[in-house]
Amino acid sequence: MKLSEKHPWLTWKNIHLTAVACVVAGVALIMLGGALAAVSASGWHDLVMQFAGPPLGFGDAMGAAPVAPEPPTLPAPL
């Protein structure tokens, strides 16, 4: 007995349509997440730092840029 005889709705066309629908839903969720991140960020710098923050090592836990160390002071001339 073929699977299509037992379940007539289970065809290659339905399987492909389901796969395409899952891909479209995933892209829509990614776009929605990006839009929500853009709304919650106060500027494009914050948005970039939100995606390239601590996991990539470009900021601290709050997503701020690291503070540069102070340059050394030169000794006074004699």
Long-range contacts (C-beta under 8 A, 24 or more apart in sequence): none
